[in-house]
Amino acid sequence: RDENGCIEYFPAVDIDADLPPQSLDENVVTIIEKWENLEALRDHLNAPHMLAYKEKVKNIVEDVSLKVLQEA
């Protein structure tokens, strides 16, 4: 949250809630982030520390997906 525009962020993992149609994936970590605006998110994704992080973990990360949402 030290980054400009970052409201909050946290890692989350699946739990076995025994609720259909949930599928449990024990090998997935989801990072939930809330940003003040799209510009702050774009700046974050292109920040030097994020580019260095992506390079550092590229051999252990199998897949990355991004979903940008807004409150309805």
Backbone hydrogen bonds in HBPLUS format (Angstrom, degrees):
<---DONOR---> <-ACCEPTOR-->    atom                        ^
c    i                          cat <-CA-CA->   ^        H-A-AA   ^      H-
h    n   atom  resd res      DA  || num        DHA   H-A  angle D-A-AA Bond
n    s   type  num  typ     dist DA aas  dist angle  dist       angle   num
A0006-CYS N   A0003-GLU O   3.06 MM   3  5.61 166.5  2.08 137.6 139.2     1
A0036-GLU N   A0005-GLY O   2.79 MM  31  5.03 154.6  1.85 146.4 154.7     2
A0007-ILE N   A0034-LYS O   2.78 MM  27  5.34 158.0  1.83 153.9 158.0     3
A0008-GLU N   A0034-LYS O   3.30 MM  26  5.22 155.9  2.36 132.9 136.2     4
A0034-LYS N   A0008-GLU O   2.76 MM  26  5.22 155.3  1.82 161.8 158.3     5
A0010-PHE N   A0032-ILE O   2.88 MM  22  5.40 144.8  2.01 145.7 156.7     6
A0032-ILE N   A0010-PHE O   2.86 MM  22  5.40 166.6  1.87 165.0 160.4     7
A0012-ALA N   A0030-THR O   2.69 MM  18  5.12 140.2  1.84 147.2 160.6     8
A0030-THR N   A0012-ALA O   2.85 MM  18  5.12 172.9  1.86 160.4 160.3     9
A0022-GLN N   A0019-LEU O   2.89 MM   3  5.82 147.6  1.99 136.0 142.3    10
A0041-LEU N   A0037-ASN O   3.28 MM   4  6.64 155.7  2.34 145.8 152.6    11
A0042-ARG N   A0038-LEU O   2.83 MM   4  6.07 165.1  1.85 155.5 159.4    12
A0043-ASP N   A0039-GLU O   2.89 MM   4  6.09 160.4  1.93 149.3 154.8    13
A0044-HIS N   A0040-ALA O   2.98 MM   4  6.14 155.1  2.04 143.6 150.4    14
A0045-LEU N   A0041-LEU O   2.94 MM   4  6.22 163.8  1.96 156.8 160.2    15
A0046-ASN N   A0042-ARG O   3.15 MM   4  6.34 137.9  2.34 143.1 153.4    16
A0047-ALA N   A0044-HIS O   3.16 MM   3  5.07 164.3  2.19 104.3 109.0    17
A0050-MET N   A0047-ALA O   2.97 MM   3  5.34 126.4  2.27 108.4 122.5    18
A0051-LEU N   A0047-ALA O   3.05 MM   4  6.37 159.6  2.09 159.8 166.3    19
A0052-ALA N   A0048-PRO O   2.95 MM   4  6.14 155.9  2.01 148.5 155.1    20
A0053-TYR N   A0049-HIS O   2.96 MM   4  6.06 149.1  2.06 134.7 143.3    21
A0054-LYS N   A0050-MET O   2.92 MM   4  6.14 163.8  1.95 151.5 154.8    22
A0055-GLU N   A0051-LEU O   3.20 MM   4  6.39 154.8  2.27 140.4 146.7    23
A0056-LYS N   A0052-ALA O   2.98 MM   4  6.19 152.8  2.05 145.2 153.0    24
A0057-VAL N   A0053-TYR O   3.03 MM   4  6.27 153.1  2.10 158.0 163.4    25
A0060-ILE N   A0057-VAL O   2.94 MM   3  5.49 158.2  1.98 120.6 127.6    26
A0061-VAL N   A0057-VAL O   3.09 MM   4  6.12 131.9  2.33 160.0 173.4    27
